[in-house]
């Protein structure tokens, strides 16, 4: 078949890989000049199955209200950008903040994330791909005893899902991140997730795109996708600023931009753009730099080693499709790296970036079939796009090929929203 993939981020390119490997004639189209140039460009650098949990959790509405009052807060809401679409999405997310739905959604996310990690391991066996990857896991650090007590619920979920982990004292944390010795007095404990990985997502996608081209995938860049054209129960073409593009099968992988594109053909998906920020900073003192990923639980900031650089990512901002770089948001992620690893970097040399995470209200991505015969979805991965990318791509490829999937498909398609 001829397959047209809309979007060249980590989701689109991993999908292209599996579909081309299964024998299809694959074309990827994107408005950017190169792959992975939007949400995949400077994310936190984590591949974290252990952190595959929905934001919609019991107690989150109360926590969110407290966060909104803090100066260095993990969540911000832009009042000027509030609209009906935003309020509807927030209402749906709050409706998922209960114990029953949390466990259902967590299990679905873990199913995809654990599978995706296995797919990544297989990919590395198959092709030589360099992306500054490390396999030393994630260290979540707690600054207060209250956080340690609160983590017991999360630890129970890790146990239920069979996620390998180790509960640590502050002193234990030094065994995984020796550079914390300057600031160990600020930490009271932690959790180590040994199976998590780190790396540069942009580099990964760029290298994988080259491998895709090597097996025949065509990339059509600098091309604005204007609309999807439907006749009867089939997609017949995609209109772009360079003309019409046709295929036998179409795959939507446009992240948060999937929502409006699909609405125009009658498919409603609750995928909303959650804005995130990151800093990329050259290391100036290697002995003072982290070895892998530190998750600062207080500020919900991830600090990740990428070769000779450090990536610091965090903040969830609800501001619709606003991509303005706000300096006041920089303070939150700057504080965490400066406070825990004060000698590692020179913050005046940091590159500041923002991107839109495609988030569903229940946290689970939307994968597979739609009610249109030749249209499939791979979108809504939130903060876990890279973590879930290969598993999602392999799963969707199997669905398109009408093959039995390696993981249970229940609850993963758009049908879970009654559509």
N, C-alpha and C positions, 0 to 999 in steps of 0.2 A: 504494500500500500504506500501511497504518498501521504506522509504525515506532516502537518504544519503545526509547529509549536510556537505559541505566542509568549514571548518572554525569554531573555537570555541570562537570568540570574542563576543561582545555584540549583534551583528547582528545574528550570527549563533545560539547562545543560546536562544535568544528570539524567533527566528524562530522555534527552536526545541520545545519550550514550546507550541506554538499555534498548530503546526502540530501534536504533541503527544496528545494534548487536543482534537483534532478533530478525534482521533482514529487511527492514523497511527503508524507504527512500525518505529521509528526514530533512526538513528545512526549519530553521529557527529564525524568527523575525523579531527585531527589537528597535526601539527608537534611538538607543544609545549607539555611540561609535565603536564600542567594544563590550565584550561580555562582562557580567558581574559589576556593572557600573552604577548600580543603585543600592538597594538594601544589602546586597552581598559584598559591597565594596570595602567597608571598614567596620564590620560587626565585631562583637566581643572576642571572637576567635576560639570559641568553645564548641566542642562536640560532647554534649553532656546528657547522655541517657539518664543518668542519676538525677538530673534536675528537670526531668520531663514531667512537670506537674502544671495543672492549669492555674492561672492567676485567680480564677474564680474559686475561692476556697472559703470554708467557714471562718467567720471573723474578719474577712477582708474589708467589708464596708466600714466597719468601725475603725480598723487600722488606717484605711484610706482617709477618713475624716481627720485623724490625728496627723497623718503625713502632710496633709494640705496646710496645716498650721506651722510646719517646720520650715526653717530656711533651707537646710540641706536635706531635701526630701526626695525619696525615690519616685514619687508620683506628683505630677502637676497637671492641672486642668486649665486650659486657656479659655476663659469665659467669653472672650470676643469671637472665638471660633466655634462656640456651641451652636449646633443646629439640630433639626429634627432627627436626622440620620444618626448623629452622635448620641442624642438622648435615648433613642430607641435601642442602640447597641449597648449602651451602659445599663439600661434596664434589663436587657437579656442577660448580661453578664452577672448582675446582682442576683438574678433569679437562679443562677447556677451556684451561688455561694452557700451551699448546704452540704451536709455530710454525704448524703446519698449520691447526688450528682457529682460531687468531687471525686468520689471513689470510682464511679463509672468512667468519668472523663480521664482521670489519671491512668486507669488501666488501658484505655484506648491509646493514649499518648505513649505509654511505656511500651506497648506492643509494637508500635511503629518505630520508636527510637532504638530499642534493643535490636530489632531486625536491621535497622539502618546501620548500626555499628558493625554488625556482622558483614553487611554488604560492603562497607568501607574496607574491612580487612581483606575481603576477597578481591576487591578492586586493586589494592596495593600489591597483591600477589600477581595479578594479571598484567599490570602496567607499572612502569617506574614513574612515579609522580611525586614531585618535590613541592612542599608548601609550608616549610618551617614547622613540620608537625612534631609534637612531643607526646609521649604516652605515660606521663607521670601522674595523671589524675587531677582532680580538683580538691582544693582544701577550702572548706567553708569555715570561716572564723567568726566566733561570737565575742562580743565586747561586754556583755552583761550576763549575769546569772539568770535573768528572766528569759533571755534568748535560749540559753541552754535548756531550761525547763520547757519552753515552748517547742523546742526541737524534738521532744519525745514523740509528738504526734507524727512528725515527718519521718522519724526513725521507724515507727511502726509501719508506715506506708512502704518504706524502703524494704523492710523485712517481708511484708506481704508480697511485694513485687519481685523478691529475690535479688535485689540490687546489693552487690557487695559494698560494704562500707565499714569504717572503723571510727569509733567514738574516741576523741582525743582530749587530753588535758592541754593546758597552754604549753607546758614543757614538751609534750608529745609533738605539738605542731612544729617545733623547731627541727624535728627529725625529717620533716617533709619540706619545709621552707626555712633553711638556716638564716636567710637574710632578715627574718623577723626578729633576730636577737636584739636589734636596736630598739624595738617597740613592743617586745613581748609583754611588758607590763600593761598594755592596752587590751590584751586578749585574755579571756578566761577559759576558752576551750574551743573545740572544733569538730568537724566531721570530715573524714577523708574518703573520697570516692575514687578508688584506684583505676576503674575502667574508663573514666572520662579521658578525652584527648584534647589537644589544642593545636592550633595552626592558623595560617592565613587563608581565609576563605576566598578572597579575591585571587590569590595566587593559585589556589586549588582549582577554581573554576576556569581560570585562564589556561592552565595546563591541560585540564580535562577537555576543554574546547578544542585544543590542538589535536588531542587523541581522537576526538569525534571527527574532525576534518579528515584525519587519516583513514577513517572507515567510511567516508563518504557523506558526512553531514554537511549541509550548506548553511552558512550563516549570512543572513541578509540584514545588515546593520544600517544605522542612520535612516530608518524607515518608520514613520509614525503610523501606528495602527489606528484607524478611524472608526471602523465599525465592523461587526460580524453580520453577514447576510444569510437569512434563513428562508427556505421555501419548504412548506409542508413541515415535515419532522426531520429535516436535514439542514446542515450548514452547507451552503453552496459556494461561498467565497468569503474572503476577508478584504475589506477595502483599506488601502493605505494611501499615503500621499505620493507613492510611486506607482500606483495602479492596483488592480485586483490580483489577489493571490488565491489559488485554488488547491485543494487536496482531497483525498478520500476521507481522511480523519483529521480532527482538529483537537489540540490539547491546550487548555487555558492554564498558563503559568505566569500570570502578570501580577501576582501578589495582591496588594491592596487595590490595585487598579483593575482587578478582575471584576469587582463589584458592579461598577457602573456599566462596563462593557457587556456583562451578562444580563443586567437588568433590561437592556435594550432589546433582548430577544426573549424576555419573559422568565428568566431564571434569577431567583432572588437568593443571594448568598450573604450571610451576615459576617462579611469580612471587612474589618475596619482598620485604618492606618494608625498604629500606635508609634509615636515618634520616639526615637532613641538617639543618644549621642555617644560619641567616642573620641578619645584622644589617642594618637599614635606618636610615641616619643622615643628617640634614640637613647640607648643605655649609655650612661657615662661612667658608672661604676658597676662592673659585672658582679663583684662580690656582694653588692648590696641589692641586687636585682632578684626577683622571684624566679624560681626554676620552672614553674608550670602556671596554673591558674589559682588565684586566691579569690574567693567570693566573700566580700565584706558584707555580712548579713545586715548590719545596721543600716547601711546606705544602699543596699542592693546593687553594689558595683562590683564588676569582675575585672581583675587585673591579670593580664595574660602575657606570658613571655613568647615573643615571636622572633626567634633568632637574635639579632642585635637591636631589637626594638621591644617596647612594651605597649600593648594595647589596653586601654582602660575604657570600659563600656558600661553604660548604665542610664538610668532615668527613663521613666515612662511618662510621656507627655500626651495628653489627649487634646489634640488641636487640629483635627480633621487632616487635610492634605497640606497643611502649612509646613514648608521646609526651611523656614527662616532659622539661621544659626543664632541662638540667643546666648550671649555671654554669661548671663546669670545662671544658665543651666550648666555651664562649664564648671562652676564652682563646686558643684556636688561631686563630680567625678575627679576633679583636680584634688579635692580635699582627701579623698580616700588614698590615692597613690602617695601624696605628700606626707600623709599621717603615718602610713604603715611602712613605706619604703622611702624615707626622706632623702637618702643619698644616691638613689638608683638613677635618677634622670635629671635633666635640666628642662623644667616645664616651659621655659621660654621658647623651646624648640619644638613644642608639640603641634601636631596637625589636628585641627578641630573639625569634626564631621558630624552630620546627622543623616538619618535614614528612616524610612517608614516600614515598620514591621506589620505584616498582614495578619491580623489577629481575629480569631473567631471568639464568640463569647464563652464557649465551653473549652477552648484551648486546643481542641483536636483539629488537625487539618481536614480539608474536604478533598477526598480522593475518589477517582473512578468515574462511574457512569452518571449521566444526566438523563432527563426525559427526552433529549434530542439524540437520535440514533448514532450520529458520528461525532459527537462532542463529549470530551472527557475533561475532568478537572484535576488539578494538582496545585492547590492554593490554601492559604490560611494557616501557615505554620508558625506565626507569631515570632517569638524570640528564638525558636528552635529550628529555624529553616535549614541550617547546615546540619544540625544534629539529626534531623529526620529526612534529609534530602535523598540520600541513596535508597533508603528503604521505601520512601514514598514513590520514587521514580521506578524502582523495580516492581512494586505493587501495581502501579498504574499501567506499566508496560504489559504486565501479565493480564490485566483486565482488558486492555485493548486487544491483546492477542487471543482473548477468550480462553486463557489458560487458568488452571487452578492456582490461586495465590498461595504463597508460602506462609502467610499469616491469615488469621481469621479476618474476614472483611466486614464483620458486623459493626455498625455504628460509624463507619468511616466515610460514607458517601453523603451527598447533599440530601439524600432521602431521610436522614435523621431529623431534619427540620420540617418534615412533612411535605417535601417537594420532590 
